[in-house]
Every structure is written in structure tokens, then in C-alpha cells.
Amino acid sequence: MSASPGNPQLFAAIANEGSAARVKLVGPNFGEREGPIVVSMIESHLDEHGSAVKTVVLDFTDVEFINSSGLGSCVTIHRNSTARKNKVALFNLSKPLLEVFKMTHLHKLFKVVDSDKALAKLTS
């Protein structure tokens, strides 16, 4: 099934879990096609849910590849979220994805969460 901008749910699903908005990215890629749509979805979600959301969790469970556009979208999500006084966490990065974030030093910008227990603590 191919994703199209007409159906943004093919790029991500957002659900509130405690005080967090969990953004489950649909893989296997996160880049120039998916990024801007996901940024827009998160902005709409935060507009709708206001102060109920304290943390935005980007769930990379199904993502195998991220390019520079995807990284830029993550930075945009961080910038927009922190302007709203929300924290941003990256969840379940594969080793290769974590290495990309480390090579670009972006792992320092985000809280990196690698276990369900740590995620539960963050979202409670």
C-alpha cells in the first residue's frame, strides 16, 4: 500500500498516553514526504489537546531509515513543541537510527527512551 498526502494516518498515528502524545511513525522510512505531514499532525494535535500534553513521544518502532529531511522534521517538532513548553522524547530507536542521531549530535537535543518501563515513567 502506498502512502499519500491525502491520508496522513498512513504516516503516523497519535494517541494520548497519560500526559504524553505518542506519535507512532509508520515505517519503514521517515523523510521529505512523511516529515512535513507528521509535523502538521502534531501541531493540530497539540492545538486540540492544549495543556493536557506535556511530552511528545516520537515512536520509531517501525522506522528503519531516516534521511536529512526526516532529521529536520524532528528538529522542527522539537522547536515547535518546546515553544509550547512541551518536552520531546525519541522512543525505540534502532541501533542504526540512534547512530544517525549521535553522528549529527541530535541525540543531545532529545530525551532518548529505549524501554517500555522508561516510557511509562515518562508518560505517567
DOPA-140800 format. One record per residue: y, x, z of N, C-alpha, C in turn. Coordinates in steps of 0.02 Angstrom, whole numbers, plus 32768, in hexadecimal, padded with zeros to 4 digits. Example, Ala and Ser with C-alpha at 12.3 -4.5 7.8 and 13.67 -1.06 7.14 Angstrom:
! DOPA-140800
7EE4829481867F1F826781867F5B82948186/7F90828281627FCB82AC816580028285818A/
END
This chain:
! DOPA-140800
7FC5802B8000800080008000803D802D8000/806C80207FD580A880487FD380DF80257FFA/8108804D801C813F80328043817C802A8016/81A47FF8802681E17FEF8000821A7FE08031/82587FF1801F82907FE2804A82987F988059/82797F6C8031827D7F25803D82547F0E8079/82287F39809181FE7F2880CA81FE7F6280FB/82327F67812682397FA0815382007FA68185/81DB7F70819381A47F7581C3816E7FA581AA/816F7FB58169813F7FE5814F8151802C8163/818D8036817E81A380798193819E808481DE/81A5804F820581A38055824F819C8010826E/8183801082AB81817FD382D481A27FE48316/81CD7FB9832E81F17FC5836C81DE7F90839F/81CD7FA883DB81BD7F7A841281DA7F968452/81F47F69847C820B7F7F84BE81D17F8884ED/81D07FC08510819E7FCE854381C47FE58581/81C97FB885B281F27FC885EC823A7FD085D5/8258800885E7829E801585D482A3803D8594/826C8043856F826D806B85318261803F84F4/827D805684BD826D8039847B823F806B845A/82008057845181CF8083843181CF807683E6/81DF80AA83C081E480A6837881A780C9835C/817580A18348813780BC832D814180C782E2/8148810682CF81538118828A811381108263/811880F5822780DE80EC81FC80D8812A81D0/809F814A81D28094818881AD807D817A8166/806B81AE8144806381F1815F80A2821C815B/80D7820581388113822D812F814F820E8151/817E8238816581BF8221817E81F3824D815D/8219822E812F8249825581088282822C80EE/8299823D80B282D68220809682D081D58087/829481BD807B828B8176806D8288814F80AF/8262816780DE82578143811D8290814A814F/82AC8185815482DD8195818883188166818D/833E815C815783798130815D836780E88171/832E80D0815A8319808C816C8308808981B6/82E580BB81CF82D480BC8216831380C28241/834280EC822C838280F1825183A380AD8256/83A58089821E83C48047821D839D80158249/835B8019824883327FEC827283417FF882BC/8346803882CF835480498315839980308329/83CA803B82FE840E8023830E840E7FD78318/83ED7FB382ED83EA7F6A82F483C77F568334/83917F798345836C7F6A838283987F7783BF/83BC7FAF83C083E77FBE83F884217F8D83FD/843B7F7783C384707F4483C484577F0483E4/84197EF283D383FC7EB383EC83E97EB68436/83D07EF0844D83B67EF5849183E47F1784C2/841C7F3184AA84507F4C84D584387F7A850C/844F7F6B854984437F98858283FC7F95859D/83D27F698582838C7F66859883657FA48584/837D7FC68550835B80028538837F80408553/8359806A8575837480A98590835B80E68569/832180DF854883038116852482E780FD84E2/82F2812584AD82D48118846C829B814A8464/825F8131845A8224815C8452820F815A8409/8212819383E981F9819983A481B081AD83A7/818481808395813C818A8399812281A58356/810E81E4835680F88207831980AC82068311/808881DB8333803F81DA8332802281DB82EC/803F81B482BE802481AE827B804781DA8246/80758204825D809C822E822E807B82738228/8070828781EA805282C981DC808582FB81C1/80BB82E281A380EB830E8182813282F4818D/81608322819B81A7831281A081CD83468177/81FE832F81508226835E812A826C83628149/82988387812882DB839181448301834F814A/82F68321811D831782E0812282FE82BA815F/82BD82BE816D82A1829E81A882BD82BD81E8/82C482FF81E982E283218222832A830A822B/834E830581F3839382ED81F6839882A68211/8369827C81FF83688238821A835B82398265/83308266827C8324826C82C48364828082E8/838982AF82CB83C982C482E883FA828A82E9/83FC826382B38428822882B1841581F682E7/83D581EA82EF83BD81BC832383D281D68368/83CC8217837383E0823583B3842B822C83BD/8453823C838B849C8237839184B181EF839E/849681C0837884A9817983818491815E83C4/8456817283D9843B815A8418846081768454/846E81B78452849281D4848B84DA81BA848F/84F781A6845785398187845885378145847E/84FC8126847E84F180E784A384D780F584EA/84D3813484FC84B9814A853D846E813F8544/844A8142850C8401813F850C83E581858505/83AB81908523838781CE8519835981C584DD/834281FC84C0831481FA848882DA82298496/829D820F848C826182378497823682368458/8213826D844D81E282728417819D826E8436/81738241841D81308237843A80FA82488408/80C8826B8421808A827883FD8095829D83BB/80BC82D383BF80C482FE838580858327837B/806C832B833E80348356832F804C839F8336/801D83CE833A80308414833F805D842A8305/804B841A82C78078842E829080BE840F8295/80C383D082A9810583B182B0812C83D282E9/810B83DF8320812D84008358814784448342/81208468831A813684A98301817584A282D6/8179846E82AE81B58462828581F1845882B3/81E9842F82E682218423831582338463833A/8202848D834A821084CC836C823384FE833D/821B850282FE823A853082CE8284852082C3/829584E182C682DA84CB82BB830184C582FD/82E084D5833582FC84D18378830F848A838C/82F78458836883068413837882DE83FA83B4/82A8841C83C682828407840182AD840B8440/82E28433843E830F84398478833D83FD847E/834783D98447837383A08446835283618463/8310835E845D82EA8322847082BD833084AB/82AB82FC84CE827582FF84FF823482F784D7/8207832784DC81C8832484B98192830D84EA/817282D584DA814082B7850580FC82BA84E1/80C982D48503808A82DF84E0804F82BB84FF/805B828F85308023826A854D80388223855D/800681F7855F801481B18571803081AC85B7/801781D685E4802F81D6862A807981E7862E/808D821C860980D38230860980FE81FA85E8/80E481DA85B5810981A585938112816A85C2/80DD815785E680E1812086158115812D864C/8117816B86638149817E869681908179867A/8197818D863B81D9818C861B81F18144860F/81C4811785FF81D780D385EC81D680A18626/81C380B7866181C0808886998203808086BB/
END
